[in-house]
Amino acid sequence: MTKSTFTKTKAQMKSSSYYLFWGIATVAVVAGQVYVGTGYRSMSRSLDAWFEQTINIMIKKRIMQEAPRKPEYYRDDMVIR
């Protein structure tokens, strides 16, 4: 049993469209992943900058609220106070 030329051509067309479809689908998925990844990186950098500024403001406020410390003279245990 041999296949006719028409049947072989039809089968070859199916296989080429099959690979074309999955090739396009693969490229679309990879492109979407790259797009989402770059968006995530941009958002991450933005949040890092925002958190850095917020933490610096909180540290400055805490430093300003602390009472000045008195110097501790004679920290040696042998000195009679």
Helices and strands as residue ranges (DSSP letters): H 5-65
